[in-house]
Amino acid sequence: MPPTDLVGLPAVIELRQYTLRPGRRDELIDLFDQEFVETQEEVGMRVLGQFRDLDDPDRFVWLRGFRDMTARHRGLTDFYGGPVWAEHGPQANATMLDSDDVLLLRPVPTASGFTYSATRRPPVGAPAPDRFVAATVWSFPPGRQDGITLVQDGLLPVLLETGPAPLAFLTTEHAHNTFPRLPVRSGENVVAIFTSYPDERAHRRHLADVQAHALVRHEILPGIEREQTAAPRELRLTPTGRSLIS
């Protein structure tokens, strides 16, 4: 893609994971793709990626980006107070059991965030791309940087050495949630890495190469495990037809 076609990087990113009523994920995806993509972007937000969770047929995962927290407040206010959500929001909400699993994230300054081509979004009805997106989210004690440093300075270089470069390396955005109508998980201190692969086999091969690395096996992973507050969460995702990220 030509460099002039790239728009980004969003400075604030929401990772949103919705638990849906059984069997209604495709209904929400169809509604989302038709009604909630361009209409959010018209008020200054960027719909970065929409995904099916391979481990839960009733989970929809998506990413939304903003220029900054001020733009986030303005965009959310305009969209959720506007006519599109008034008309279609009740139908969307009817598919959901829970929409509050939301992490507020930002790119690590010395690493990378999502880039995307705003002019290359597939049209409504486009088939889902034959891609696999893996996301790993590590949780560390609030206020502690040791685990984040181990992932950034220890694990990330090995990921780059052994496989495709991550799409993004993100950590918690600690700014106050200025749009409380949409809750976010507070008190978090996480690192999230997103990587795209041709298929899940390529992802498994990459993981095996990383785990076979002596420094990772003997020092980096044990160090991360000592710092983390819970086992990392692994998301196995397939992009929907209109996802910018795939």
C-alpha positions as CSV (number, residue, x, y, z in Angstrom):
1,M,0.0,0.0,0.0
2,P,1.5,3.4,-0.9
3,P,2.7,5.4,2.1
4,T,0.4,8.3,1.2
5,D,-2.5,5.9,1.7
6,L,-1.7,5.3,5.4
7,V,-3.6,7.2,8.0
8,G,-2.6,6.8,11.6
9,L,-1.5,6.2,14.3
10,P,-4.5,6.5,16.6
11,A,-3.2,7.6,20.0
12,V,-6.1,6.1,22.0
13,I,-7.6,2.6,21.2
14,E,-10.5,0.7,22.7
15,L,-10.3,-3.1,22.7
16,R,-14.0,-4.0,23.0
17,Q,-15.1,-7.6,23.6
18,Y,-18.9,-8.3,23.5
19,T,-20.6,-11.4,24.8
20,L,-23.7,-11.9,22.7
21,R,-26.9,-13.8,23.0
22,P,-26.5,-17.3,21.5
23,G,-26.5,-17.5,17.8
24,R,-26.7,-13.7,17.1
25,R,-23.1,-12.8,16.3
26,D,-23.6,-12.7,12.5
27,E,-26.7,-10.6,13.0
28,L,-24.7,-8.0,14.9
29,I,-21.8,-8.1,12.4
30,D,-24.2,-7.5,9.5
31,L,-25.8,-4.6,11.3
32,F,-22.4,-3.2,12.3
33,D,-21.0,-3.4,8.8
34,Q,-24.0,-1.7,7.3
35,E,-24.8,1.0,9.8
36,F,-21.9,1.6,12.3
37,V,-18.7,1.9,10.3
38,E,-18.9,5.1,8.1
39,T,-21.3,6.7,10.6
40,Q,-18.7,6.5,13.4
41,E,-15.9,7.7,11.2
42,E,-18.0,10.7,10.1
43,V,-17.8,12.0,13.7
44,G,-14.0,11.6,14.0
45,M,-13.5,8.0,15.2
46,R,-11.8,5.1,13.3
47,V,-13.3,1.6,13.2
48,L,-10.0,-0.3,13.0
49,G,-11.0,-3.9,13.2
50,Q,-13.9,-6.3,13.7
51,F,-13.4,-9.9,14.5
52,R,-15.1,-13.2,15.3
53,D,-13.5,-14.9,18.3
54,L,-12.7,-18.5,17.3
55,D,-12.9,-19.7,20.9
56,D,-16.4,-18.4,21.5
57,P,-19.1,-18.4,18.9
58,D,-21.0,-15.7,20.8
59,R,-18.2,-13.2,21.2
60,F,-17.6,-10.2,18.9
61,V,-14.3,-8.3,19.3
62,W,-13.6,-4.9,17.8
63,L,-11.1,-2.1,17.9
64,R,-11.9,1.6,17.7
65,G,-9.3,4.4,17.5
66,F,-9.2,8.1,18.4
67,R,-6.7,10.9,17.9
68,D,-6.7,11.7,21.6
69,M,-9.0,11.6,24.6
70,T,-10.6,14.9,23.7
71,A,-11.5,13.5,20.3
72,R,-12.8,10.3,21.9
73,H,-15.2,12.3,24.2
74,R,-16.4,14.4,21.3
75,G,-16.8,11.5,18.9
76,L,-18.7,9.2,21.4
77,T,-20.9,12.1,22.4
78,D,-21.9,12.8,18.8
79,F,-22.4,9.2,17.8
80,Y,-24.3,7.9,20.8
81,G,-26.3,11.0,20.9
82,G,-27.0,11.0,17.2
83,P,-29.7,9.7,14.9
84,V,-27.9,6.5,13.7
85,W,-27.6,5.1,17.2
86,A,-31.1,6.2,18.1
87,E,-32.4,4.3,15.1
88,H,-30.2,1.1,15.1
89,G,-28.8,1.0,18.7
90,P,-31.8,-0.9,20.2
91,Q,-31.4,-3.6,17.6
92,A,-27.6,-3.9,18.3
93,N,-28.2,-3.9,22.1
94,A,-30.8,-6.7,21.7
95,T,-28.0,-9.0,20.5
96,M,-25.8,-8.4,23.5
97,L,-25.5,-9.9,27.0
98,D,-22.5,-7.8,28.0
99,S,-20.6,-5.0,26.3
100,D,-18.5,-3.7,29.3
101,D,-15.3,-5.7,28.7
102,V,-13.4,-2.8,27.3
103,L,-9.7,-1.9,27.6
104,L,-8.5,1.6,27.0
105,L,-5.1,1.4,25.3
106,R,-2.4,3.4,23.7
107,P,0.6,2.6,21.5
108,V,3.9,2.3,23.4
109,P,5.9,5.3,22.3
110,T,9.1,3.4,21.3
111,A,7.1,0.5,19.6
112,S,4.2,0.6,17.2
113,G,0.5,1.2,16.9
114,F,-2.0,0.3,14.2
115,T,-1.6,1.8,10.8
116,Y,-4.4,1.4,8.2
117,S,-5.6,2.4,4.8
118,A,-8.8,4.5,5.1
119,T,-9.4,4.3,1.4
120,R,-9.2,0.5,1.2
121,R,-12.0,-0.5,3.4
122,P,-13.9,-3.4,1.8
123,P,-17.5,-2.6,0.8
124,V,-20.6,-3.9,2.6
125,G,-21.0,-7.6,1.8
126,A,-17.3,-8.3,1.1
127,P,-16.2,-11.8,2.1
128,A,-14.1,-12.2,5.2
129,P,-10.4,-12.3,4.4
130,D,-8.5,-15.5,4.8
131,R,-6.4,-14.3,7.6
132,F,-5.8,-15.1,11.3
133,V,-5.1,-12.4,14.0
134,A,-3.6,-13.3,17.3
135,A,-3.7,-11.0,20.3
136,T,-2.1,-11.6,23.7
137,V,-2.9,-9.5,26.7
138,W,-0.7,-9.6,29.8
139,S,-1.9,-8.1,33.1
140,F,0.5,-6.7,35.7
141,P,0.1,-5.0,39.0
142,P,-1.1,-1.4,38.8
143,G,1.8,1.1,38.8
144,R,4.5,-1.5,38.0
145,Q,6.6,-1.3,34.8
146,D,8.8,-4.4,35.3
147,G,6.5,-6.7,33.4
148,I,5.9,-4.2,30.6
149,T,9.6,-3.7,30.2
150,L,10.2,-7.5,30.0
151,V,7.6,-7.8,27.2
152,Q,8.9,-4.8,25.3
153,D,12.6,-5.2,25.7
154,G,12.8,-9.0,26.0
155,L,10.0,-10.7,24.2
156,L,9.2,-8.2,21.4
157,P,12.7,-8.4,19.8
158,V,12.4,-12.2,19.6
159,L,8.9,-11.9,18.1
160,L,10.4,-9.7,15.4
161,E,13.3,-12.0,14.9
162,T,11.3,-15.2,14.5
163,G,8.1,-14.1,12.7
164,P,6.0,-11.3,11.2
165,A,6.2,-7.9,12.9
166,P,3.3,-7.3,15.2
167,L,0.5,-5.1,14.0
168,A,0.6,-3.1,17.2
169,F,2.2,-3.1,20.7
170,L,-0.2,-1.4,23.2
171,T,-0.4,-0.6,26.8
172,T,-3.0,0.8,29.2
173,E,-4.2,4.4,28.6
174,H,-4.5,5.6,32.2
175,A,-6.5,8.7,31.4
176,H,-9.9,9.1,33.2
177,N,-12.8,7.7,31.2
178,T,-14.5,11.0,30.2
179,F,-17.5,9.1,28.7
180,P,-18.9,7.1,31.6
181,R,-21.9,6.0,29.6
182,L,-19.5,3.5,28.1
183,P,-17.6,1.8,31.0
184,V,-14.0,0.7,30.6
185,R,-12.1,-1.7,32.9
186,S,-10.4,0.6,35.5
187,G,-7.3,-0.1,37.5
188,E,-5.7,-2.1,34.7
189,N,-2.0,-2.3,33.8
190,V,-1.8,-4.4,30.6
191,V,0.3,-5.0,27.5
192,A,-1.3,-6.2,24.3
193,I,0.4,-7.4,21.2
194,F,-1.6,-8.0,17.9
195,T,-0.1,-10.0,15.0
196,S,-1.5,-11.1,11.7
197,Y,-0.8,-14.4,10.0
198,P,-1.9,-16.2,6.8
199,D,-3.5,-18.9,8.9
200,E,-3.4,-20.4,12.4
201,R,-0.7,-22.9,11.5
202,A,1.7,-20.0,10.8
203,H,0.8,-18.6,14.2
204,R,1.6,-21.9,15.9
205,R,4.9,-22.2,14.1
206,H,5.8,-18.7,15.2
207,L,4.9,-19.5,18.8
208,A,7.0,-22.7,18.7
209,D,10.0,-20.7,17.3
210,V,9.7,-18.2,20.1
211,Q,9.3,-20.8,22.8
212,A,12.4,-22.6,21.5
213,H,14.5,-19.5,21.9
214,A,16.8,-20.2,24.9
215,L,16.6,-16.7,26.3
216,V,12.8,-16.6,26.1
217,R,12.5,-20.1,27.6
218,H,14.9,-19.6,30.5
219,E,14.7,-15.9,31.3
220,I,12.1,-13.8,29.6
221,L,9.0,-15.9,30.1
222,P,9.8,-16.9,33.7
223,G,10.4,-13.2,34.4
224,I,7.1,-12.2,32.9
225,E,5.3,-15.0,34.8
226,R,6.7,-13.7,38.1
227,E,5.4,-10.2,37.4
228,Q,1.9,-11.0,35.9
229,T,-1.2,-11.0,38.0
230,A,-2.9,-13.6,35.9
231,A,-2.2,-15.9,32.9
232,P,-2.1,-13.9,29.7
233,R,-5.3,-13.9,27.7
234,E,-4.9,-15.3,24.2
235,L,-7.4,-14.1,21.6
236,R,-7.7,-16.1,18.4
237,L,-9.5,-13.9,15.9
238,T,-10.7,-13.9,12.3
239,P,-11.4,-10.5,10.7
240,T,-14.9,-9.8,9.3
241,G,-15.3,-8.7,5.7
242,R,-15.0,-4.9,6.4
243,S,-12.2,-5.0,8.9
244,L,-9.3,-2.6,8.1
245,I,-7.0,-4.8,10.2
246,S,-6.6,-8.3,8.9
